[in-house]
Amino acid sequence: MGAWGYQIFEDDVALDVRGDFEEAIASGASPERATRLILQKYGEQLDDEDDRPVIYLALASLELERGRVTDPIRTEALKIIDRGEGLARWEEAGEEALVERKKVLQALRTSILAPS
């Protein structure tokens, strides 16, 4: 697994998602279309309990950067955050790492829920 920090994009899968998303945008796709392309490309990884949260949280962050989180991504990201999905890596790293990751996720949650 390629997580090396607490932030959303301090993870190899998240960086791959970002690169593919930005490539799609650069090719003329709307953020919504870029999201659909990512979900198609990473479809098998969405069944992986480690990768699924990373992919949805990365998409939520990327959509936020463009001003609007689509309803399906908002719903999934909030479920992941509220259920504590994908935190095993940080639990294994110790209490401090877990606390820092949770802070990052709460900040993302607040941003997702903020009126646009």
LINTAUR-V732112 format. One record per run of one state. SS is the DSSP state (helix for helix, strand for strand, loop for the rest). FROM is the first residue (numbers start at 0). LEN is the number of residues. Records with the same first field share a line. If there is no record, write none. Layout:
# LINTAUR-V732112
SS: FROM-LEN / FROM-LEN
This chain:
# LINTAUR-V732112
loop: 0-2 / 3-7 / 26-4 / 41-2 / 47-3 / 65-5 / 83-4 / 93-1 / 113-3
strand: 2-1 / 10-1
helix: 11-15 / 30-11 / 43-4 / 50-15 / 70-13 / 87-6 / 94-19
